[in-house]
Amino acid sequence: RKYNVRYFFYNGGNDSMDTCNKISRYMQAHDWDCRVMGVPKTIDNDLFGTDHCPGFASAAKYIATSCMEVSKDCRVYDTGTITVVEIMGRHAGWLAGSAALASACGSGPDLIYLPEVPFDVDKFLAKVKDLLNKKASIVIAVSEGIKLADGRYVCELGSVGDYVDAFGHKQLQGTATYLANFLAAECGCKTRAVELSTLQRSASHMASRVDIDEAFMVGGAAVKAADEGDTGKMIVIDRVSDDPYMAKTGIYDVHRIANEEKVVPRNWMNKDASYVTKDFVDYISPLIQGDYQPIMVNGLPRHLVLNLKKKR
């Protein structure tokens, strides 16, 4: 059955763009007059072809703020503590790397580990022990998807479930818990595991103004492109300049983006991959600027809700 649908907009990350690509090919193969456009939206920031994705900057802002606050709390005490903060990111470490924004402001993680480079447990332990000799408390940020050289996720070294999502992805959780327990046994000091989990993508009170403005920008560009006849494409963000920060939209064939992951470049990490470089921080810094104050009702934020019910 053919529905009278002229435009179809699909937003999301890599898996969503793969779905968008399949829908576009299906429409064309069956000669349906429906224009299909992909709209980037993923906090993972791993979509190929775009400088960054709407959603990422706000999540990065929340992560950096949280890591800053955790770091300040930990350093109130001088009894010797290790705090491991687990941050989303299966294959790409953009979110975990954003914790470095806190350090750039004077209070953030001492170590940051991304999934792009194999995780060496022995070198990690040696690094932590060396830091413990120099300071009373340590904060470590890790991507949930860090892996050993043999391909196993670090979280698999602990007790994890066997849940697999609709795309065949194994659920990742427990990385921070495993590492905190491991360090407690090896270093003989107090450890904590902090898992930011869904807070990273739901903290609307910490949204970046740049991020929200660009979400409107790519949405509008997708409607305009579809109205002008484009189909099977995705809107991308092209960075024009950093200072002052400026960006514009572009259009990319969605089949060239589907299933291609944009990972953190190796040269944006230090020599032993235990931290990110200034280039990484400079890339993210312009994206987290500005904010939108939430509407407060009785001391709590009031969130907008779309009413999609049809009037009879």
Residue pairs with C-beta under 8 A, 6 or more apart in sequence:
2 32
5 34
6 33
6 34
6 35
7 34
7 35
7 37
7 223
7 226
7 227
8 23
8 27
8 34
8 35
8 36
8 37
9 36
9 37
9 38
9 39
9 219
9 222
9 223
9 226
10 16
10 17
10 19
10 20
10 23
10 36
10 37
10 38
10 39
11 38
11 39
11 40
11 41
12 19
12 41
12 42
13 40
13 41
13 42
13 44
13 46
13 47
13 53
14 42
14 44
14 46
14 47
14 258
14 259
14 260
14 261
15 167
16 38
16 41
16 42
17 38
17 40
17 47
17 234
17 254
17 257
17 258
17 259
18 258
18 259
20 36
20 37
20 38
20 234
20 254
20 258
21 38
21 232
21 254
21 255
21 257
21 258
23 36
24 36
24 231
24 232
24 254
24 255
25 232
25 255
26 32
27 34
27 36
27 231
28 231
28 232
34 231
35 226
35 229
35 230
35 231
36 231
36 232
36 254
37 222
37 225
37 226
37 230
37 231
37 233
37 234
37 235
38 222
38 233
38 234
38 235
38 254
38 257
39 218
39 219
39 222
39 234
39 235
40 47
40 50
40 53
40 54
40 218
40 234
40 235
40 236
40 237
41 53
41 54
41 55
41 215
42 53
42 55
42 56
43 53
43 55
43 56
43 58
43 59
43 88
43 95
43 200
43 201
44 53
44 56
44 88
44 89
44 90
44 92
44 94
44 95
45 52
45 53
45 56
45 92
45 94
45 95
45 262
46 53
46 91
46 92
46 94
46 261
46 262
46 263
47 53
47 234
47 257
47 262
48 256
48 257
48 260
48 261
48 262
49 234
49 236
49 252
49 256
49 257
49 260
49 262
50 234
50 236
50 237
50 238
50 252
50 262
51 236
51 237
51 238
51 239
51 247
52 237
52 239
52 287
53 237
54 211
54 214
54 215
54 218
54 237
55 201
55 211
55 215
56 94
56 95
56 211
56 287
57 208
57 210
57 211
57 214
57 284
57 287
57 288
58 203
58 204
58 206
58 207
58 208
58 211
58 212
58 288
59 88
59 95
59 98
59 200
59 201
59 203
60 94
60 95
60 98
60 101
60 208
60 284
60 287
60 288
61 98
61 101
61 206
61 207
61 208
61 211
61 288
62 196
62 199
62 200
62 203
62 206
63 87
63 95
63 96
63 98
63 99
63 196
63 200
64 98
64 99
64 100
64 101
64 102
64 105
64 108
64 288
65 102
65 206
66 85
66 196
66 199
67 85
67 99
67 102
67 108
67 109
67 139
67 141
68 102
68 105
68 107
68 108
70 83
70 85
70 139
70 194
71 102
71 107
71 108
71 109
71 139
72 107
74 81
74 83
74 137
74 139
74 192
75 107
75 136
75 137
77 136
77 137
78 136
78 137
79 136
79 190
80 132
80 136
80 137
80 189
80 190
81 136
81 137
81 138
81 189
81 190
81 191
81 192
82 128
82 132
82 137
82 138
82 140
82 180
82 183
82 184
82 187
82 189
82 190
82 191
82 192
83 137
83 138
83 139
83 140
83 180
83 191
83 192
83 193
83 194
84 140
84 142
84 176
84 179
84 180
84 183
84 191
84 192
84 193
84 194
85 99
85 109
85 139
85 140
85 141
85 142
85 176
85 194
85 195
85 196
86 142
86 144
86 173
86 175
86 176
86 177
86 193
86 194
86 195
86 196
86 197
87 95
87 96
87 99
87 141
87 142
87 143
87 144
87 196
87 200
88 95
88 96
88 143
88 144
88 196
88 197
88 200
88 201
89 95
89 96
89 114
89 115
89 143
89 144
89 145
90 115
90 143
90 144
90 145
90 169
90 172
91 115
91 116
91 145
91 261
91 263
92 114
92 115
92 116
92 261
92 262
92 263
92 264
93 113
93 114
93 115
93 116
93 143
93 145
93 263
93 264
94 264
95 143
95 200
96 112
96 113
96 114
96 141
96 142
96 143
97 112
97 114
97 264
97 268
97 276
97 280
97 284
98 284
99 108
99 109
99 112
99 141
100 108
100 109
100 112
100 275
100 276
100 280
100 281
101 108
101 281
101 284
101 285
101 288
102 108
102 109
103 109
104 281
104 285
108 139
108 141
109 139
109 140
109 141
110 131
110 135
110 138
110 139
110 140
111 127
111 128
111 131
111 138
111 140
111 141
111 274
111 275
112 140
112 141
112 142
112 274
112 275
112 276
113 119
113 124
113 140
113 141
113 142
113 143
113 146
113 273
113 274
114 143
114 146
114 264
114 269
114 273
114 276
115 143
115 145
115 146
115 147
116 263
116 264
116 266
116 269
116 273
117 266
117 269
117 273
118 147
118 148
118 149
119 146
119 147
119 148
119 154
120 148
120 149
121 148
121 154
121 182
123 272
124 179
124 274
125 182
125 183
125 186
127 272
127 274
128 138
128 140
128 183
128 187
129 186
129 187
131 138
132 138
132 187
132 189
140 179
142 154
142 175
142 176
142 179
143 175
144 155
144 172
144 173
144 175
145 153
145 172
146 153
146 154
146 175
147 153
147 154
148 154
153 170
153 172
153 175
154 175
154 178
154 179
155 172
155 173
155 174
155 175
155 178
157 178
158 174
158 177
158 178
158 181
159 174
160 171
160 172
160 173
160 174
161 171
161 173
162 170
163 170
163 171
164 170
164 171
165 171
173 195
173 197
176 193
176 194
176 195
177 193
177 195
179 193
180 191
180 192
180 193
181 191
181 193
183 189
183 191
184 190
184 191
204 294
204 301
204 303
205 294
205 301
206 291
207 291
207 292
208 287
208 288
208 289
208 290
208 291
209 289
209 290
209 291
209 292
210 245
210 286
210 287
210 288
210 289
210 290
211 287
211 288
212 292
214 237
214 247
217 237
217 247
217 249
218 235
218 237
218 249
221 235
221 249
221 251
222 235
225 233
225 235
225 251
230 251
232 253
232 254
232 255
233 251
233 252
233 253
233 254
234 251
234 252
234 253
234 254
234 257
235 249
235 250
235 251
235 252
236 249
236 250
236 251
236 252
237 247
237 248
237 249
237 250
238 247
238 248
238 249
238 250
239 245
239 246
239 247
240 246
240 247
240 248
242 282
242 286
243 286
245 286
245 287
245 289
264 276
264 280
266 273
267 277
267 279
268 276
268 277
268 279
268 280
268 283
269 275
269 276
269 277
269 280
270 276
270 277
294 301
294 302
294 303
295 301
295 302
296 302
